[in-house]
Amino acid sequence: MSTNSLTSTGRAGDSGDKIFSGATLAAGGLILAVLFSVAVFLLVQALPTFSADPAEITGGAGFGSYILPIVIGTVIAAAIALLIATPLGIGVALFISHYAPRRLAQIFGYVIDLLAAIPSVVYGAWGYAVLAPQLAIAYAWLAEYLGWIPIFEGPASQTGRTMLTAGIVLAVMVLPIITSLSREIFLQTPNLHEEAALAMGATRWEMIRMAVLPFARPGIISAAMLGLGRALGETMAVALVLSGGALQASLIQSGNQTIAAEIALNFPEAFGLRLSELIAAGLVLFVITLAVNIIARWIISRHKEFSGAN
């Protein structure tokens, strides 16, 4: 091949690199622009709420008294979902990646991916019509025998539409996210690390504990934070499952609400200051979600122990 041909090929490659670099930079800039525009829209539309007379805000005690109970409800529902789904998702991912036969692992993988494709309204209808009535029996038992614990204090909901039910439904919804991401991270563990642990006489579980889990720790945190983001912003499933009402310390009593469900249930009929209130609630949820992701990135950056090179 002549020198001119090599030079032209190199120039073409350089041009392709510049085009690709420019396209990726534009995509990143577009994401930042959209995020900034959403934040500005929420802030501008929410300003009337912050400047209004507290007596005019829903509840008559100001925006803080209005938003605090549903913020707490949002955090509680998401926390319940994360506490249930994270260990279960990690366990299922480990079974698929390191224990199950290949054919069975493929079937489990397809089922998990299928769960992620189910619309949230279907989960909500299932929670409302099937899960809640069944859990109402368990809630009555909890109130009778464990009612001395504040979170299980009675009287238990007769319908089962409680914060605990909403958390369980959210756990089922975020389980595919945590499981799928964790499974992919586990499969990327360097083979040399696993083989070295086994060669030193470690059992399969010891190998997983010493080689797989430390390598996958940042990925597990990322998966959990993605699941948390889904749980924080979930709307229809929570709106269908929760009965709504005042904030309750007990997880088995009727009541409680989340920001997303509050907006979904009231936005169609809202106007004027009430509309501004709901947009302000959306701004609070936006800030919470952004803060969660920033904290997650900080945690991940502090716990990277492997380069990921195979």
Secondary structure, DSSP 8 states (H G I E B T S, - for coil): --HHHHHHHHHHHHHHHHHHHHHHHHHHHHHHHHHHHHHHHHHHHHHHHHHS-GGGSTTSS-HHHHHHHHHHHHHHHHHHHHHHHHHHHHHHHHIIIIIS-HHHHHHHHHHHHHHHHS-HHHHHHHIIIIIHHHHHHHHHHHHHHSTTSGGG-SS--SS--BHHHHHHHHHHHHHHHHHHHHHHHHHTS-HHHHHHHHHTT--HHHHIIIIIHHHHHHHHHHHHHHHHHHHHH--HHHHHH----S--S-TTSB----HHHHHHHHGGG--THHHHHHHHHHHHHHHHHHHHHHHHHHHHHHS-------
